[in-house]
Amino acid sequence: MTIGTVRAIASAITLTFCIASAAAAPAGQERPAPAPRDLARAQAAFQAGHYTEALALARRGADGAPTSVRALTVRAGMAEFMGEFDEARASYGRAAALAPDDAELIHRTASFAVRVGEYDRALAQLDRLLALHPPHVRWLFQWAPIYLQPGLLRDHPSLEQIVQVKLDILTEKGDLAQARQLARSYAIVKPGENYCGEAQAKSRAGAEREETFKAFRLATLGQPDAADCIGWYGQWLSDEGYVRLGRLMVIEGTRVTPSAGNKESGARYLRIRLGGTREVPKRAEQLFLIARQRYLRDGDVEGAVRLFDESIRLAPTFARPYNYRATIAADLGDREAALAWLQRGVQADPDSWRTHRNLGKLLSELERYPEAEMHLRKTVQLFGDDAGGRLALARVLYAQGKYDDFAREARAAVAFFANWKAPVPDVRDFLAKFDRWGPGAALPPAPDPRIIIGWNYD
């Protein structure tokens, strides 16, 4: 899957909890019953958001019923959800050996292969899935005219799954021309539709993440010249943490835009927000995403640290895991360790705007103002519209008695926020008092409203 949203994976896991595979054992052989109590408790723990407990119970259920496809698939799904990819692969493999023709299991195995970047393996699974259909269905799927395809996909949902997974693979590999051709061939997109307008409307209306993703995905496939829409999609993906697909979309939007300014902006965004040409393997990206969830959602420090460290091992120049290791250290009260992680992040990617920003703000908290100034100046040099970073810089300048520089940076930030209808009244009040009475003992406020898509989360 391209975006492993919590909802999508949770739905698949819940479905597995509820449905036992009909192909769990060879004909005539009684299948050993799974451990129903453990699986029921795992389901309850999962639905309550106790994911670490749910995985432990799923493991126990599978260990107690090693020939139960249902128990093995539950364990595989839970392990995948928690970023335990080797365990997930092994459990999917054991389930597939017991039920080689289980269509849903084949689809989930293919989706898992896409998730960890094993595209050839995913395509092989899709070929197996297609082979399960009768010959006349396979013939129609491959040769029927476009106007017949929607009905065929509706009548055979697994064919729809094949198309969607193939679209993900082609898009992630950067073959947008072939992805668009495939989408047209199965009427996933149709000529004359304003997919971009629909996606923008959903975004403005505050639609849910998955709905927004699907809308912009259609716009990318159906309107190849919609440069602004494709570029915005790339920045939205970047905020969500999907740096690989985000990078591809920003590159595509930059390629097709006629605006020289937008081309320059896109190139800068790639360099300072997405690591430039530094490669991030799919597995490393997915481990990072799940580690972030295990820390922020579950409070699972040990599990998150292990996955962040594995992501760094696989992608040592990927700055985002270093930032989260610093966050964990700071939250645990070890600001020196947090500092060390951010310094490692800057070494890994010297143009990482976010890492310089976080490092400068932490140094400011430690009252190491000259060093903080250096990194915060780098921050606003990399991204001049970072008004929050500019206010952080202004605060550091004020602390050092550089009052003219403080006033210049603070006023520039206030003017930028005003254009976005974010008035930052506390900063305005401080500036008014500064203009009237001069410097005081208290440091200026440095609020950080999140207002620009693509620059908010890591």
Secondary structure per residue as TSV (DSSP state, phi and psi in degrees):
chain	resnum	aa	ss	phi	psi
A	1	M	-	360.0	146.6
A	2	T	-	-76.6	-49.9
A	3	I	S	-117.3	110.0
A	4	G	-	-83.8	68.9
A	5	T	-	-63.2	152.7
A	6	V	H	-56.6	-40.7
A	7	R	H	-63.6	-44.4
A	8	A	H	-63.4	-47.2
A	9	I	H	-69.1	-41.1
A	10	A	H	-61.1	-38.8
A	11	S	H	-62.7	-42.3
A	12	A	H	-65.5	-41.2
A	13	I	H	-65.4	-44.3
A	14	T	H	-61.7	-40.0
A	15	L	H	-61.2	-40.6
A	16	T	H	-66.9	-37.5
A	17	F	H	-57.4	-36.7
A	18	C	H	-91.1	-23.1
A	19	I	-	-120.7	123.2
A	20	A	-	-88.8	141.8
A	21	S	-	-68.7	136.9
A	22	A	T	-75.1	-15.7
A	23	A	T	-107.5	38.7
A	24	A	S	-75.6	-21.1
A	25	A	S	-150.0	157.6
A	26	P	-	-58.1	152.1
A	27	A	T	-56.4	136.8
A	28	G	T	83.9	-7.3
A	29	Q	S	-106.3	126.5
A	30	E	-	-72.3	129.5
A	31	R	-	-81.6	131.6
A	32	P	-	-61.4	138.9
A	33	A	-	-68.6	139.4
A	34	P	-	-68.3	174.4
A	35	A	-	-84.8	89.2
A	36	P	H	-63.2	-33.8
A	37	R	H	-66.1	-44.1
A	38	D	H	-64.9	-40.9
A	39	L	H	-68.3	-38.4
A	40	A	H	-64.7	-40.7
A	41	R	H	-69.1	-34.9
A	42	A	H	-64.1	-41.6
A	43	Q	H	-61.9	-44.9
A	44	A	H	-63.6	-42.1
A	45	A	H	-65.4	-41.2
A	46	F	H	-63.3	-47.0
A	47	Q	H	-66.4	-24.8
A	48	A	T	-85.6	-2.1
A	49	G	T	84.3	13.8
A	50	H	-	-96.7	75.1
A	51	Y	H	-73.5	-36.6
A	52	T	H	-63.6	-42.4
A	53	E	H	-64.6	-40.2
A	54	A	H	-61.7	-40.6
A	55	L	H	-65.3	-42.2
A	56	A	H	-61.0	-41.6
A	57	L	H	-68.8	-38.1
A	58	A	H	-64.2	-38.7
A	59	R	H	-61.8	-44.9
A	60	R	H	-65.4	-39.4
A	61	G	H	-62.5	-41.8
A	62	A	H	-70.4	-37.9
A	63	D	H	-65.1	-32.6
A	64	G	H	-80.5	-14.6
A	65	A	-	-139.6	70.0
A	66	P	T	-67.4	-10.6
A	67	T	T	-111.4	16.5
A	68	S	-	-93.8	115.6
A	69	V	H	-61.0	-40.6
A	70	R	H	-60.6	-48.9
A	71	A	H	-63.9	-41.2
A	72	L	H	-65.8	-38.8
A	73	T	H	-71.3	-37.2
A	74	V	H	-60.2	-45.9
A	75	R	H	-62.2	-43.4
A	76	A	H	-60.8	-45.8
A	77	G	H	-64.3	-41.8
A	78	M	H	-66.7	-41.0
A	79	A	H	-63.8	-42.3
A	80	E	H	-61.0	-45.2
A	81	F	H	-58.4	-34.7
A	82	M	T	-94.7	4.9
A	83	G	T	81.4	12.4
A	84	E	-	-89.6	73.8
A	85	F	H	-70.0	-36.9
A	86	D	H	-64.4	-41.2
A	87	E	H	-64.9	-40.7
A	88	A	H	-62.7	-45.3
A	89	R	H	-59.5	-45.1
A	90	A	H	-63.4	-41.5
A	91	S	H	-70.8	-41.2
A	92	Y	H	-60.3	-40.8
A	93	G	H	-63.4	-42.6
A	94	R	H	-67.3	-38.2
A	95	A	H	-65.2	-41.9
A	96	A	H	-65.5	-33.0
A	97	A	H	-65.5	-32.8
A	98	L	H	-81.0	-29.9
A	99	A	-	-136.0	70.8
A	100	P	T	-66.2	-19.1
A	101	D	T	-110.0	19.7
A	102	D	-	-79.2	108.7
A	103	A	H	-61.4	-43.8
A	104	E	H	-65.4	-38.3
A	105	L	H	-65.8	-40.2
A	106	I	H	-62.6	-42.9
A	107	H	H	-62.6	-43.7
A	108	R	H	-67.1	-35.3
A	109	T	H	-65.9	-40.0
A	110	A	H	-64.3	-43.6
A	111	S	H	-63.2	-39.1
A	112	F	H	-64.0	-41.0
A	113	A	H	-61.4	-40.1
A	114	V	H	-63.3	-40.3
A	115	R	H	-60.1	-35.9
A	116	V	T	-99.8	10.4
A	117	G	T	82.6	17.8
A	118	E	-	-97.6	76.6
A	119	Y	H	-70.2	-39.0
A	120	D	H	-64.1	-39.6
A	121	R	H	-64.7	-38.9
A	122	A	H	-63.7	-43.7
A	123	L	H	-63.2	-36.9
A	124	A	H	-63.4	-39.3
A	125	Q	H	-65.9	-39.1
A	126	L	H	-65.0	-36.1
A	127	D	H	-62.1	-39.5
A	128	R	H	-65.5	-39.7
A	129	L	H	-64.5	-42.8
A	130	L	H	-64.3	-38.1
A	131	A	H	-64.6	-17.4
A	132	L	T	-73.2	-16.6
A	133	H	S	-83.6	154.9
A	134	P	-	-60.8	154.2
A	135	P	H	-54.7	-40.4
A	136	H	H	-68.8	-31.4
A	137	V	H	-70.0	-41.5
A	138	R	H	-62.4	-40.2
A	139	W	H	-63.8	-45.6
A	140	L	H	-62.8	-40.2
A	141	F	H	-61.3	-36.1
A	142	Q	H	-90.5	-26.1
A	143	W	H	-127.0	-13.4
A	144	A	S	-65.6	149.9
A	145	P	-	-64.0	162.8
A	146	I	G	-58.4	-39.6
A	147	Y	G	-66.1	-18.9
A	148	L	G	-88.0	-16.5
A	149	Q	H	-67.0	-41.4
A	150	P	H	-56.7	-42.1
A	151	G	H	-66.0	-38.1
A	152	L	H	-65.2	-43.7
A	153	L	H	-66.7	-34.9
A	154	R	H	-67.2	-39.5
A	155	D	H	-76.4	-22.5
A	156	H	-	-130.5	83.3
A	157	P	H	-56.8	-28.2
A	158	S	H	-68.0	-26.1
A	159	L	H	-68.5	-38.5
A	160	E	H	-60.3	-40.6
A	161	Q	H	-62.0	-41.6
A	162	I	H	-59.8	-46.6
A	163	V	H	-62.6	-46.2
A	164	Q	H	-65.1	-41.5
A	165	V	H	-66.7	-39.5
A	166	K	H	-63.9	-37.5
A	167	L	H	-61.7	-42.2
A	168	D	H	-60.1	-45.8
A	169	I	H	-62.5	-49.0
A	170	L	H	-62.4	-41.5
A	171	T	H	-66.1	-45.7
A	172	E	H	-65.9	-29.3
A	173	K	T	-81.3	-3.4
A	174	G	T	86.4	9.1
A	175	D	-	-93.8	70.0
A	176	L	H	-68.8	-32.0
A	177	A	H	-61.0	-45.6
A	178	Q	H	-70.9	-36.8
A	179	A	H	-61.6	-42.6
A	180	R	H	-66.6	-38.0
A	181	Q	H	-64.1	-42.4
A	182	L	H	-63.4	-42.6
A	183	A	H	-62.9	-39.0
A	184	R	H	-68.9	-37.5
A	185	S	H	-63.9	-28.5
A	186	Y	T	-110.9	17.7
A	187	A	T	57.5	28.5
A	188	I	S	-66.6	-37.8
A	189	V	S	-124.2	151.5
A	190	K	-	-128.1	149.2
A	191	P	T	-62.3	146.3
A	192	G	T	83.7	-4.3
A	193	E	-	-84.4	141.2
A	194	N	-	-95.2	72.6
A	195	Y	H	-65.1	-35.3
A	196	C	H	-63.6	-46.0
A	197	G	H	-60.5	-40.2
A	198	E	H	-65.4	-40.4
A	199	A	H	-65.6	-43.4
A	200	Q	H	-63.9	-37.7
A	201	A	H	-64.3	-41.3
A	202	K	H	-63.3	-40.7
A	203	S	H	-63.7	-45.5
A	204	R	H	-64.4	-31.5
A	205	A	T	-80.4	-3.0
A	206	G	T	74.5	35.6
A	207	A	-	-62.3	160.4
A	208	E	-	-65.6	158.1
A	209	R	H	-56.2	-46.6
A	210	E	H	-64.3	-39.1
A	211	E	H	-66.7	-40.7
A	212	T	H	-63.5	-44.9
A	213	F	H	-57.1	-48.1
A	214	K	H	-62.7	-38.6
A	215	A	H	-66.0	-44.8
A	216	F	H	-73.3	-28.8
A	217	R	H	-62.1	-44.0
A	218	L	H	-62.9	-39.7
A	219	A	H	-62.6	-41.5
A	220	T	H	-64.5	-39.1
A	221	L	H	-77.2	-36.0
A	222	G	H	-96.0	-18.2
A	223	Q	-	-133.3	79.0
A	224	P	T	-63.9	-16.8
A	225	D	T	-95.3	1.4
A	226	A	-	-81.5	73.6
A	227	A	H	-60.5	-45.7
A	228	D	H	-62.9	-40.6
A	229	C	H	-65.3	-44.2
A	230	I	H	-67.0	-42.0
A	231	G	H	-64.8	-40.8
A	232	W	H	-63.2	-40.5
A	233	Y	H	-58.3	-42.9
A	234	G	H	-61.5	-40.4
A	235	Q	H	-70.9	-37.1
A	236	W	H	-62.2	-44.1
A	237	L	H	-61.0	-38.0
A	238	S	H	-62.3	-43.1
A	239	D	H	-61.3	-36.7
A	240	E	H	-74.5	-12.9
A	241	G	T	104.0	-0.6
A	242	Y	-	-90.0	77.9
A	243	V	H	-70.6	-31.0
A	244	R	H	-69.0	-54.2
A	245	L	H	-68.2	-36.7
A	246	G	H	-58.1	-43.0
A	247	R	H	-61.8	-44.9
A	248	L	H	-61.1	-40.3
A	249	M	H	-70.8	-39.3
A	250	V	H	-64.5	-41.8
A	251	I	H	-60.6	-43.9
A	252	E	H	-66.4	-45.0
A	253	G	H	-60.9	-39.4
A	254	T	H	-67.0	-36.4
A	255	R	H	-66.0	-41.7
A	256	V	H	-92.3	-11.5
A	257	T	-	-70.2	139.2
A	258	P	-	-83.1	-8.8
A	259	S	-	-85.8	123.3
A	260	A	H	-63.3	-37.0
A	261	G	H	-63.6	-40.7
A	262	N	H	-68.9	-34.3
A	263	K	H	-63.5	-42.8
A	264	E	H	-65.4	-42.7
A	265	S	H	-63.1	-41.3
A	266	G	H	-64.3	-41.5
A	267	A	H	-64.2	-39.8
A	268	R	H	-64.9	-42.7
A	269	Y	H	-60.1	-42.9
A	270	L	H	-59.7	-40.2
A	271	R	H	-72.6	-44.4
A	272	I	H	-99.3	-14.3
A	273	R	H	-114.3	-28.5
A	274	L	S	-121.1	16.6
A	275	G	-	79.7	10.0
A	276	G	T	60.7	-125.7
A	277	T	T	-93.1	5.9
A	278	R	-	-68.2	125.7
A	279	E	-	-80.7	136.3
A	280	V	-	-121.3	108.4
A	281	P	-	-59.6	150.6
A	282	K	H	-58.6	-40.9
A	283	R	H	-62.1	-41.1
A	284	A	H	-63.9	-40.9
A	285	E	H	-62.5	-45.6
A	286	Q	H	-67.8	-37.4
A	287	L	H	-62.2	-41.1
A	288	F	H	-60.1	-47.0
A	289	L	H	-61.0	-43.9
A	290	I	H	-72.0	-38.2
A	291	A	H	-59.7	-41.2
A	292	R	H	-60.4	-42.7
A	293	Q	H	-66.7	-40.8
A	294	R	H	-64.5	-30.1
A	295	Y	H	-82.8	-53.6
A	296	L	H	-74.2	-37.8
A	297	R	T	-86.5	-44.1
A	298	D	T	-101.1	-16.8
A	299	G	-	67.1	25.0
A	300	D	-	-91.5	84.7
A	301	V	H	-64.0	-47.3
A	302	E	H	-62.0	-47.1
A	303	G	H	-65.4	-41.1
A	304	A	H	-64.2	-45.4
A	305	V	H	-59.1	-44.0
A	306	R	H	-61.1	-43.0
A	307	L	H	-72.4	-39.4
A	308	F	H	-59.9	-42.9
A	309	D	H	-65.6	-36.7
A	310	E	H	-67.8	-38.6
A	311	S	H	-61.1	-43.2
A	312	I	H	-64.2	-39.2
A	313	R	H	-61.8	-41.2
A	314	L	H	-76.3	-29.7
A	315	A	-	-138.1	76.8
A	316	P	T	-66.0	-15.7
A	317	T	T	-101.6	12.5
A	318	F	-	-88.0	110.6
A	319	A	H	-73.7	-29.5
A	320	R	H	-62.3	-41.1
A	321	P	H	-61.2	-33.3
A	322	Y	H	-62.3	-39.5
A	323	N	H	-63.1	-39.0
A	324	Y	H	-75.1	-32.7
A	325	R	H	-63.5	-36.7
A	326	A	H	-65.5	-40.5
A	327	T	H	-60.7	-44.6
A	328	I	H	-62.6	-44.8
A	329	A	H	-61.1	-43.6
A	330	A	H	-64.5	-41.1
A	331	D	H	-64.4	-28.1
A	332	L	T	-85.9	2.0
A	333	G	T	90.0	7.1
A	334	D	-	-105.9	82.7
A	335	R	H	-73.2	-26.0
A	336	E	H	-67.0	-40.5
A	337	A	H	-65.2	-39.8
A	338	A	H	-60.1	-42.3
A	339	L	H	-59.9	-43.5
A	340	A	H	-63.1	-40.3
A	341	W	H	-65.2	-40.7
A	342	L	H	-68.3	-36.7
A	343	Q	H	-64.5	-38.3
A	344	R	H	-64.8	-37.1
A	345	G	H	-63.9	-40.9
A	346	V	H	-65.7	-38.1
A	347	Q	H	-64.8	-38.0
A	348	A	H	-67.6	-38.0
A	349	D	-	-144.0	91.4
A	350	P	T	-63.2	-15.9
A	351	D	T	-102.6	13.9
A	352	S	-	-75.3	104.5
A	353	W	H	-56.1	-47.1
A	354	R	H	-63.0	-39.5
A	355	T	H	-68.8	-43.0
A	356	H	H	-60.0	-40.7
A	357	R	H	-62.6	-49.8
A	358	N	H	-63.8	-39.6
A	359	L	H	-66.0	-43.2
A	360	G	H	-62.2	-41.5
A	361	K	H	-68.7	-37.7
A	362	L	H	-67.1	-41.9
A	363	L	H	-61.7	-34.9
A	364	S	H	-64.3	-42.8
A	365	E	H	-61.0	-33.5
A	366	L	T	-83.2	1.9
A	367	E	T	61.7	29.6
A	368	R	-	-97.1	72.1
A	369	Y	H	-68.1	-41.5
A	370	P	H	-59.9	-41.7
A	371	E	H	-67.8	-40.6
A	372	A	H	-60.5	-42.9
A	373	E	H	-58.6	-42.7
A	374	M	H	-58.4	-46.7
A	375	H	H	-75.6	-33.5
A	376	L	H	-74.0	-32.4
A	377	R	H	-64.6	-39.8
A	378	K	H	-61.8	-38.0
A	379	T	H	-58.7	-52.0
A	380	V	H	-77.2	-20.9
A	381	Q	H	-68.0	-41.2
A	382	L	H	-69.1	-39.7
A	383	F	-	-138.9	95.7
A	384	G	T	-65.7	-21.7
A	385	D	T	-87.7	8.5
A	386	D	-	-80.1	83.5
A	387	A	H	-67.6	-35.1
A	388	G	H	-63.5	-43.1
A	389	G	H	-64.2	-35.0
A	390	R	H	-66.5	-38.6
A	391	L	H	-67.1	-36.6
A	392	A	H	-63.3	-40.8
A	393	L	H	-63.1	-43.7
A	394	A	H	-58.7	-40.9
A	395	R	H	-61.9	-43.7
A	396	V	H	-65.5	-39.6
A	397	L	H	-63.7	-42.0
A	398	Y	H	-61.2	-42.4
A	399	A	H	-61.8	-25.2
A	400	Q	T	-96.4	5.0
A	401	G	T	79.0	14.8
A	402	K	-	-91.8	73.4
A	403	Y	H	-72.6	-36.2
A	404	D	H	-64.8	-43.8
A	405	D	H	-64.1	-40.4
A	406	F	H	-56.1	-51.8
A	407	A	H	-61.4	-40.5
A	408	R	H	-63.4	-47.2
A	409	E	H	-68.1	-41.4
A	410	A	H	-64.6	-42.2
A	411	R	H	-66.8	-38.3
A	412	A	H	-62.1	-40.5
A	413	A	H	-66.8	-42.9
A	414	V	H	-61.9	-41.6
A	415	A	H	-63.9	-39.4
A	416	F	H	-65.8	-46.4
A	417	F	H	-61.6	-35.7
A	418	A	H	-61.9	-35.9
A	419	N	H	-65.6	-23.0
A	420	W	T	-102.9	13.3
A	421	K	T	57.6	39.6
A	422	A	-	-123.2	88.9
A	423	P	-	-73.6	-13.8
A	424	V	-	39.5	67.1
A	425	P	H	-62.6	-31.8
A	426	D	H	-64.8	-35.4
A	427	V	H	-70.9	-41.7
A	428	R	H	-59.4	-43.6
A	429	D	H	-64.2	-41.1
A	430	F	H	-63.5	-43.1
A	431	L	H	-63.4	-39.4
A	432	A	H	-62.1	-43.9
A	433	K	H	-66.9	-37.4
A	434	F	H	-63.0	-43.8
A	435	D	H	-65.4	-33.4
A	436	R	H	-82.7	-43.8
A	437	W	H	-116.6	-8.0
A	438	G	-	86.5	-170.2
A	439	P	-	-65.3	147.8
A	440	G	-	-123.6	-174.3
A	441	A	S	-78.2	-32.6
A	442	A	S	-79.1	144.1
A	443	L	-	-76.3	151.7
A	444	P	-	-70.1	153.6
A	445	P	-	-70.0	155.4
A	446	A	-	-139.2	67.6
A	447	P	-	-65.1	162.6
A	448	D	-	-139.7	66.0
A	449	P	-	-61.6	140.2
A	450	R	-	-95.2	108.7
A	451	I	-	-127.0	-16.9
A	452	I	S	-112.7	122.1
A	453	I	T	-59.8	136.8
A	454	G	T	98.4	-6.7
A	455	W	S	-129.4	21.1
A	456	N	S	-106.5	-42.8
A	457	Y	-	-125.0	153.4
A	458	D	-	-131.3	360.0
